[in-house]
Amino acid sequence: MRLWKRATGALKDRNSIWIASLSRRSAYRNPELEAVIIKATSHDESYLDYKNSQRVFQWVRTSPIYLKPLLWMLSMRMRKTRSWVVALKGLMLMHGVFHCKIPAVQMIGRLPFDLSNFTDAHSKRGKTWGYNSFIRIYFVFLDQKSGFLSAEMKVQRGRVREMEEEPLMEELIRLQKFQSLLDMLLQIKPHADNMVVTLILEAMECVIVEIFEVYSRFCSGIAQALLRIYENGGEVEAAMALKVLHKARVQSEELCRHFEFCRDIGVLNASEIPRFELVQEEDIIDLEGIINGISNRKKSLNGKEMAEEEGNKAIVVKENGGIVNVEQERESKRVLRTIITEEWEVFDEDLNSNWEGNDSSDDRSISTTTSSTALVPFVVLPASSNQVIPDLISF
């Protein structure tokens, strides 16, 4: 029966490739690209075709004009398929396309197909309910991420044209969206014992890398937001930030449990679990003080307190000639830190960096498999000793 299933799937793929070869080239059709997509999303559940997946990514990086035929073909294949194998491979391919990091991909918006109610029709429902659930939540995450990227790109372009700084409330709302994405990512995992198979583990490798990236952006954003609140934030902003911090504390515990689960089932990217130091109690107290109108940073100081404050704000000239404000440096280290052990790599990126960075995945792609085959690139930099930074690691 298993051999018959594989033979039937191979025949379907061959027929699809033959039909694609007869299509006429247009703005939405490209026979060569369609054949590559079909091979990358084949019915064979024993392996993932990295070679043809990378060929798809290369088409996208070559020119944005190939994005339309890619989305057209992938959408048609996702709408027609009733195989969890093809559906999962299609989602992983779309996941990799997002990491091509080109503006055209960032502007896709909501995905042009819908797998939120996907059901496999090639096996009994009792055997595939776990796969159906996995594909549905995976699709929901990618759909939400695609819409988020598009909205962020539009806002960023308008802000650049008008030379405006991001309003503090918008920054806090963006952080809440990052937390929502993290909630969805934590739900993407196998829920049945028969699901620890090659394709599921490959998908989980992509999910773990995505968790790193989303969480990294969140850590950078909340550190920057807290500094702005301490400088000139109001009660409303402080109350919203307090909610974000409380949720961050809960999510840190969920992340640790999720990493342990992924490590136990054999996900290589989760083989080493980082130590997190997320929310400092001082930040909670300071925000509550701002909400109650008793901010230590805004109250007037006199006598000895004023002298101590001035001493804390001493300016120091380092050996390399740089001028550093000790209080600011201490503040930047205190808010929402992540401890990176020597087994983990360090990102030294700007706090104001946005998700839609300009880095090509070619420059950052090294995965637990190989750098040339990973669907979602895993970033590796030279290892360093224990450091305290406001960021984690960058899907």
Salt bridges, closest charged atoms under 4 A:
ASP13 OD1 - HIS43 ND1 2.71
ASP13 OD1 - ARG77 NH2 2.88
GLU32 OE2 - ARG25 NH2 3.91
GLU34 OE2 - ARG29 NE 2.52
ASP44 OD2 - ARG6 NH2 3.78
GLU45 OE1 - ARG2 NH2 3.77
ASP143 OD2 - ARG110 NH2 2.65
GLU152 OE1 - ARG174 NE 3.70
GLU165 OE2 - ARG228 NE 3.76
GLU166 OE1 - ARG174 NH2 3.16
GLU170 OE1 - ARG159 NH2 2.83
GLU171 OE1 - ARG228 NH1 2.74
ASP183 OD2 - LYS247 NZ 2.93
GLU210 OE1 - HIS95 NE2 3.18
GLU210 OE1 - HIS99 NE2 3.23
GLU210 OE2 - LYS145 NZ 3.05
GLU213 OE2 - LYS101 NZ 3.05
GLU213 OE1 - ARG364 NH2 3.57
GLU277 OE2 - ARG337 NH2 2.78
GLU281 OE1 - ARG249 NH2 3.33
GLU282 OE1 - ARG334 NH1 3.24
ASP283 OD1 - ARG334 NH1 2.95
ASP286 OD2 - ARG297 NH1 2.91
ASP286 OD2 - ARG334 NH2 3.15
GLU309 OE2 - LYS313 NZ 3.55
GLU327 OE1 - ARG330 NH1 3.07
GLU329 OE1 - LYS318 NZ 3.44
GLU329 OE2 - LYS333 NZ 3.89
GLU331 OE2 - ARG297 NH2 2.97
GLU331 OE2 - ARG334 NH2 2.91
GLU349 OE2 - ARG217 NH1 2.92
ASP362 OD1 - ARG61 NH1 3.61
